[in-house]
Amino acid sequence: MVSRIIPVETFDLVIFGGTGDLARRKILPALFKRYCSGQMPEGSQVIGAARSVLSEDAYRSSVAEALREFAGDAAQDVEAVAGFCAHLHYVAVDARGEGGWSELAALLKADSVRAFYFSVGPGVYSDLAKGLKRHGLTQDDTRIVVEKPFGHDLETAQELNRELAQYFDESQIYRIDHYLGKETVQNLMAVRFGNMLFEPLWNAQYIDHIQITVAESVGVAGRGEYYERSGAMRDMVQNHLMQLLCLIAMEPPSQFEPDAVRDEKLKVIRALDTVAPHHIVRGQYTAADGADSYREDVENPRSKTESFIALKCQVNNWRWAGTPFYLRTGKRLSERDSEITVVFKDTPHSIFGDEAGRHRNELSIQLQPNEGITLNVTIKEPGPGGMRLVDVPLDMSFAEALGPKGQGTADAYERLIMDVIRGNQTLFMRDDEVEAAWAWTDPIIRGWEARGDVPKPYDAFSYGPDDAALMMRRDGRNWRGLGK
């Protein structure tokens, strides 16, 4: 099955930070793949903007090199790369000064959708927003895209929102979280709200608990300065894991429309209970199997920043009262594995006796590395010898069911950038949503800082600190193994 290509209007997309790592690794390859799929209309432009002085030919050569490195097999097509690069322009712009703005204005077309991607640090967002307005580069339907982090805490997030609101309406601001662009994350909503099979069971009466895991095998080398300021709580839980929790726990919106969806997500965040200290486990990886320790990677031998965190959360509403949500994320773990697992309760009575064992239905939504959905069901083990029960998966790999990558499924950035061009904010965060997430996160961080907590050590390439497993076992539960 090949995905339908839905046309978009002709657009001008300006990438501030157009020579940076995010642009080279994600944004430009995503645009190239949309070009190869026929979704980039003739007359559209991609304009790189940065402080460096580069000729247009030099920029196009740099982008072609990035595509060959990061855009996969499609970039081996020399004609396709050349065709995409013909849509590229470059302007050296001084975000805090006057240089380059008039040259940028001269490139923009009056009759194209106009979007500006702020692929730069948050400290420059306000300067760019002011510059766009001051130099008359905006229109009524202009959109700006801003990357995380959306502040360092509630106060800075509110300040950032106030600064952007001086120059742009909330309907023009697209706060991007690439997790929301993943095919499986969106399929989570389709599974819940498009199938009568699941939604009647989606509550505390039938679900024992829910696990959300985002595990990475890489360390923080190369990102040490940033990570030392943020830690796993700010870098992952406050945004990525929070968004996944909202989608799994929210009420059905009245319609699949941006504010209706985001209203329901906001209700989940506001219903989250305060997390008790004994329901928090922080960890920091140590050297093992040839890998350096976290403290070596950040060059701080006394660091107290967590590279791992596990939390037990409660959503205090009628649907979820009594059903815990276990969140877990970390660096230098045994596998790269992101998934949501919904663990259903035992049957009220087993007619097969104790020898049949304990069996539970599990719905696992795999986000990476292999996107797909697995439902574990209990059946009789084949063969003679009585009624022996086993759990077997009903497995759907999106790559197998919907076609190879590049045909059946699109990268998260491909989808999200096209949504920006369409003006669809459903998969982007609203200002009050961001602030509510920080309002829940800040007291947790202040709590462990006040207590002077030190992260628990764990070996690189392990499952994380033992205390995380103990937290689950105290509740009579276990983490689902990484990579399953």
Beta strands, then each sheet from edge to edge (+ up, - down):
strand 1: 11-16
strand 2: 45-50
strand 3: 88-92
strand 4: 113-118
strand 5: 143-147
strand 6: 173-176
strand 7: 207-215
strand 8: 280-286
strand 9: 308-314
strand 10: 324-330
strand 11: 337-344
strand 12: 362-368
strand 13: 372-380
strand 14: 389-397
strand 15: 456-459
sheet 1: 3+ 2+ 1+ 4+ 5+ 6+
sheet 2: 14+ 13- 12+ 11- 7+ 10+ 9- 8+ 15+
end
